[in-house]
Amino acid sequence: MSDSKNTSASGAGGFGAPNSLPTGGSSNNVGSNNNMAAGGAVLSMVTETATRGLAEVKSFMEQNPSQVRATVFLLACITSVYCGLGLFNVFSTLTSPIEYMVNCYLFIFSCVTIVLEGKSEWPGFSRIQEKVFYQAHFLSTVTGRGVFYLFQGTFGMARLDVDMLMFLCGVGYFAIGTLVIMQSWRASRQEGREMLREQFVPAP
C-alpha cells in the first residue's frame, strides 16, 4: 500500500511539474501579443497623425497660397543670411572646399527664391523677375518652381551631418516643393477634365 501511495504521489508530482511550463509560456505569449498590439496601435496613430497633418498642410496651401509664398520667402531669407555669413569664412575653402561650394549654391538659390516670391512692386524686383523668367522660363510655371524647390531642398538636406539648420530648411523646401507639384498636377487634371466635359457633353 505504501508503495502504491508513493507511486501515485510521484506520478502526481511528475505530471504537476510539466503543467507549470505551459502556464509561464502562455503568459509570455500574452505579453508579446500585448506588446505587438501596443506597437501596432502606436504605428497606426503615427500614420493617422501624419496623414491628417499632410491633409491640413495641403488644405492650407489650397486656401492660403499667399501665406505659402510667405513661408518660402521666409525660408529663403533665413538661408540667404545664414549662407551669406558663411561665405566670409574663406579659409574653409582650404579645409572643406565642397562644403563652401554647396554653401555658395544655397546662397544663390535662396537669392533667386527671394526674387521669385517677392512682390513685383518692390524696387528692382520686377526687372529682375523678368530677366529670371526669360533666362529660366521654367521658373515662371508652378510645376517648374516646385521642382526648383525640391532641388534646393536636396542641397539643404545633404548637410545633415554638418549643419542641422540647413537640413531643416532643406526639409521645408522639399516639403513645399512636393506639395506645390502635387497641387499643380491636380489642378491640371481638373482643368483637363473640364475641357473634355465642355467638348463632349452637349449643351442643354
Sine and cosine of phi, psi and omega as CSV:
sin_phi,cos_phi,sin_psi,cos_psi,sin_omega,cos_omega
0.00,0.00,-0.70,0.71,0.01,-1.00
-0.89,0.46,-0.58,0.82,0.02,-1.00
-0.92,0.39,-0.63,0.77,0.01,-1.00
-0.92,0.39,-0.61,0.79,0.04,-1.00
-0.90,0.43,-0.68,0.74,0.01,-1.00
-0.90,0.44,-0.62,0.78,0.00,-1.00
-0.91,0.41,-0.69,0.73,0.02,-1.00
-0.92,0.39,-0.59,0.81,0.02,-1.00
-0.92,0.38,-0.68,0.73,0.02,-1.00
-0.92,0.39,-0.57,0.82,0.05,-1.00
-0.91,0.42,-0.65,0.76,0.03,-1.00
-0.90,0.44,-0.65,0.76,0.03,-1.00
-0.92,0.40,-0.60,0.80,-0.01,-1.00
-0.91,0.42,-0.60,0.80,0.02,-1.00
-0.99,0.16,-0.38,0.93,-0.04,-1.00
-0.96,0.28,-0.60,0.80,-0.06,-1.00
-0.91,0.40,-0.73,0.68,0.02,-1.00
-0.90,0.43,-0.47,0.88,-0.02,-1.00
-0.91,0.42,-0.34,0.94,0.01,-1.00
-0.97,0.22,-0.38,0.92,-0.03,-1.00
-0.94,0.34,-0.72,0.70,0.02,-1.00
-0.88,0.48,-0.49,0.87,0.02,-1.00
-0.90,0.44,-0.74,0.68,0.04,-1.00
-0.90,0.43,-0.64,0.76,0.02,-1.00
-0.89,0.45,-0.63,0.77,0.02,-1.00
-0.92,0.40,-0.59,0.81,0.04,-1.00
-0.92,0.39,-0.60,0.80,0.06,-1.00
-0.91,0.41,-0.64,0.77,0.04,-1.00
-0.90,0.44,-0.65,0.76,0.02,-1.00
-0.89,0.45,-0.66,0.75,0.01,-1.00
-0.91,0.42,-0.68,0.74,0.03,-1.00
-0.91,0.41,-0.61,0.79,0.05,-1.00
-0.90,0.43,-0.63,0.77,0.04,-1.00
-0.90,0.43,-0.64,0.77,0.03,-1.00
-0.91,0.42,-0.65,0.76,0.03,-1.00
-0.91,0.42,-0.65,0.76,0.02,-1.00
-0.90,0.43,-0.65,0.76,0.02,-1.00
-0.91,0.41,-0.65,0.76,0.04,-1.00
-0.90,0.44,-0.65,0.76,0.05,-1.00
-0.90,0.44,-0.62,0.78,0.03,-1.00
-0.91,0.42,-0.66,0.75,0.02,-1.00
-0.90,0.43,-0.67,0.74,0.00,-1.00
-0.90,0.45,-0.69,0.73,0.03,-1.00
-0.91,0.42,-0.59,0.81,0.03,-1.00
-0.92,0.40,-0.68,0.74,0.02,-1.00
-0.90,0.43,-0.68,0.73,0.02,-1.00
-0.89,0.46,-0.69,0.72,0.01,-1.00
-0.90,0.43,-0.66,0.75,0.02,-1.00
-0.91,0.42,-0.66,0.75,0.02,-1.00
-0.91,0.41,-0.65,0.76,0.02,-1.00
-0.90,0.43,-0.68,0.73,0.01,-1.00
-0.91,0.42,-0.65,0.76,0.03,-1.00
-0.91,0.42,-0.64,0.77,0.05,-1.00
-0.90,0.44,-0.66,0.76,0.03,-1.00
-0.90,0.44,-0.63,0.78,0.01,-1.00
-0.91,0.41,-0.69,0.73,0.01,-1.00
-0.91,0.42,-0.65,0.76,0.03,-1.00
-0.89,0.45,-0.68,0.73,0.05,-1.00
-0.90,0.43,-0.61,0.79,0.03,-1.00
-0.89,0.45,-0.66,0.75,0.00,-1.00
-0.92,0.39,-0.62,0.78,-0.02,-1.00
-0.93,0.36,-0.58,0.81,-0.10,-1.00
-0.99,-0.11,-0.32,0.95,-0.06,-1.00
-0.71,-0.70,0.90,0.45,-0.02,-1.00
-0.90,0.45,-0.52,0.85,0.00,-1.00
-0.92,0.40,-0.61,0.80,0.02,-1.00
-0.95,0.32,-0.54,0.84,0.08,-1.00
-0.90,0.43,-0.68,0.73,0.06,-1.00
-0.89,0.46,-0.60,0.80,0.04,-1.00
-0.91,0.42,-0.59,0.81,0.03,-1.00
-0.91,0.41,-0.70,0.72,0.04,-1.00
-0.90,0.43,-0.65,0.76,0.02,-1.00
-0.88,0.47,-0.66,0.75,0.02,-1.00
-0.90,0.43,-0.69,0.73,0.06,-1.00
-0.87,0.50,-0.66,0.75,0.00,-1.00
-0.91,0.42,-0.64,0.77,0.03,-1.00
-0.90,0.44,-0.69,0.72,0.02,-1.00
-0.89,0.46,-0.70,0.71,-0.03,-1.00
-0.91,0.41,-0.67,0.74,-0.03,-1.00
-0.91,0.42,-0.68,0.73,0.00,-1.00
-0.92,0.40,-0.71,0.70,-0.06,-1.00
-0.91,0.41,-0.74,0.68,0.00,-1.00
-0.95,0.32,-0.54,0.84,0.05,-1.00
-0.88,0.47,-0.63,0.77,0.06,-1.00
-0.92,0.39,-0.56,0.83,0.02,-1.00
-0.93,0.35,-0.38,0.93,0.01,-1.00
-0.93,0.37,-0.39,0.92,0.01,-1.00
-0.95,0.32,-0.29,0.96,0.02,-1.00
-1.00,0.08,0.96,0.27,-0.07,-1.00
-0.94,0.35,-0.35,0.94,0.00,-1.00
-0.93,0.36,-0.32,0.95,0.03,-1.00
-0.94,0.35,-0.25,0.97,0.07,-1.00
-0.91,0.41,-0.39,0.92,0.03,-1.00
-1.00,0.05,-0.61,0.79,-0.05,-1.00
-1.00,0.06,-0.68,0.73,-0.02,-1.00
-0.62,-0.78,0.98,0.22,-0.07,-1.00
-0.91,0.41,-0.54,0.84,-0.01,-1.00
-0.92,0.40,-0.68,0.74,0.02,-1.00
-0.90,0.44,-0.62,0.78,0.03,-1.00
-0.91,0.41,-0.63,0.78,0.02,-1.00
-0.92,0.39,-0.68,0.73,0.05,-1.00
-0.88,0.47,-0.60,0.80,0.04,-1.00
-0.90,0.44,-0.62,0.78,0.06,-1.00
-0.90,0.43,-0.68,0.73,0.02,-1.00
-0.88,0.48,-0.70,0.72,0.00,-1.00
-0.90,0.44,-0.60,0.80,0.04,-1.00
-0.91,0.42,-0.70,0.71,0.01,-1.00
-0.91,0.42,-0.70,0.71,0.00,-1.00
-0.89,0.46,-0.64,0.77,-0.01,-1.00
-0.92,0.39,-0.60,0.80,0.05,-1.00
-0.91,0.42,-0.65,0.76,0.06,-1.00
-0.89,0.45,-0.64,0.77,0.02,-1.00
-0.90,0.44,-0.64,0.77,0.04,-1.00
-0.88,0.48,-0.66,0.75,0.03,-1.00
-0.91,0.41,-0.67,0.75,-0.04,-1.00
-0.91,0.41,-0.68,0.73,-0.10,-1.00
-1.00,-0.04,-0.11,0.99,0.04,-1.00
-0.97,0.26,0.30,-0.95,0.00,-1.00
-0.98,0.20,0.66,-0.75,0.00,-1.00
-0.92,0.38,-0.30,0.95,0.01,-1.00
-0.96,0.27,-0.30,0.95,0.00,-1.00
-0.94,0.35,0.51,-0.86,-0.07,-1.00
-0.86,0.51,0.82,-0.57,0.06,-1.00
0.99,0.13,-0.24,0.97,-0.09,-1.00
-0.94,0.34,-0.63,0.78,-0.05,-1.00
-0.89,0.46,-0.69,0.72,-0.02,-1.00
-0.92,0.39,-0.66,0.75,0.01,-1.00
-0.92,0.39,-0.63,0.78,0.03,-1.00
-0.88,0.47,-0.66,0.75,0.04,-1.00
-0.88,0.48,-0.67,0.75,0.02,-1.00
-0.91,0.40,-0.68,0.74,0.01,-1.00
-0.90,0.45,-0.71,0.70,0.00,-1.00
-0.92,0.40,-0.50,0.86,0.02,-1.00
-0.96,0.28,-0.69,0.73,-0.03,-1.00
-0.97,0.22,-0.56,0.83,0.01,-1.00
-0.76,-0.65,0.99,0.14,-0.12,-0.99
-0.90,0.45,-0.46,0.89,-0.05,-1.00
-0.90,0.44,-0.38,0.92,0.02,-1.00
-0.96,0.28,-0.22,0.98,0.04,-1.00
-0.99,0.12,-0.17,0.99,0.04,-1.00
-0.99,-0.16,0.39,-0.92,-0.02,-1.00
-0.93,0.38,-0.69,0.72,-0.01,-1.00
-0.91,0.42,-0.68,0.73,0.02,-1.00
-0.88,0.47,-0.62,0.79,0.03,-1.00
-0.93,0.36,-0.60,0.80,0.06,-1.00
-0.89,0.45,-0.66,0.75,0.06,-1.00
-0.90,0.44,-0.62,0.79,0.04,-1.00
-0.89,0.45,-0.63,0.78,0.04,-1.00
-0.93,0.37,-0.60,0.80,0.08,-1.00
-0.87,0.48,-0.73,0.68,0.00,-1.00
-0.88,0.47,-0.67,0.74,0.01,-1.00
-0.92,0.40,-0.60,0.80,0.02,-1.00
-0.91,0.40,-0.58,0.81,0.02,-1.00
-0.91,0.42,-0.57,0.82,0.06,-1.00
-0.91,0.43,-0.66,0.75,0.02,-1.00
-0.93,0.36,-0.67,0.74,-0.02,-1.00
-0.94,0.35,-0.37,0.93,0.04,-1.00
-0.93,0.37,-0.22,0.98,-0.03,-1.00
-0.98,-0.18,0.50,0.87,-0.02,-1.00
-0.86,0.51,-0.70,0.72,-0.05,-1.00
-0.98,0.18,-0.14,0.99,-0.08,-1.00
-0.93,-0.37,-0.71,0.70,-0.13,-0.99
-0.60,-0.80,0.94,-0.35,-0.05,-1.00
-0.94,0.33,-0.57,0.82,0.00,-1.00
-0.90,0.44,-0.70,0.72,0.03,-1.00
-0.92,0.39,-0.55,0.84,0.06,-1.00
-0.90,0.45,-0.69,0.72,0.01,-1.00
-0.91,0.41,-0.64,0.77,0.08,-1.00
-0.89,0.45,-0.63,0.78,0.05,-1.00
-0.90,0.44,-0.64,0.77,0.06,-1.00
-0.89,0.46,-0.64,0.77,0.03,-1.00
-0.90,0.44,-0.71,0.71,0.05,-1.00
-0.87,0.49,-0.71,0.71,-0.06,-1.00
-0.90,0.43,-0.68,0.74,0.00,-1.00
-0.90,0.43,-0.71,0.71,-0.01,-1.00
-0.91,0.40,-0.65,0.76,0.04,-1.00
-0.88,0.47,-0.66,0.75,0.03,-1.00
-0.89,0.46,-0.72,0.69,-0.02,-1.00
-0.93,0.38,-0.58,0.81,0.04,-1.00
-0.90,0.44,-0.69,0.73,0.02,-1.00
-0.91,0.42,-0.67,0.74,0.02,-1.00
-0.89,0.46,-0.68,0.73,0.01,-1.00
-0.92,0.40,-0.63,0.77,0.03,-1.00
-0.91,0.42,-0.67,0.75,0.02,-1.00
-0.91,0.42,-0.65,0.76,0.02,-1.00
-0.92,0.40,-0.65,0.76,0.01,-1.00
-0.92,0.40,-0.62,0.78,0.02,-1.00
-0.92,0.39,-0.61,0.79,0.05,-1.00
-0.91,0.41,-0.68,0.74,0.02,-1.00
-0.90,0.44,-0.65,0.76,0.03,-1.00
-0.91,0.42,-0.64,0.77,0.04,-1.00
-0.90,0.43,-0.62,0.78,0.04,-1.00
-0.91,0.42,-0.65,0.76,0.01,-1.00
-0.91,0.41,-0.61,0.79,0.03,-1.00
-0.91,0.40,-0.66,0.75,0.05,-1.00
-0.90,0.43,-0.63,0.78,0.00,-1.00
-0.90,0.43,-0.64,0.77,0.02,-1.00
-0.93,0.37,-0.52,0.86,-0.04,-1.00
-0.98,0.18,-0.62,0.78,-0.17,-0.98
-0.96,-0.30,-0.25,0.97,0.02,-1.00
-1.00,-0.04,0.86,-0.50,-0.02,-1.00
-0.93,0.37,0.55,-0.84,0.01,-1.00
-0.94,0.34,0.60,-0.80,0.00,-1.00
-0.93,0.37,0.00,0.00,0.00,0.00
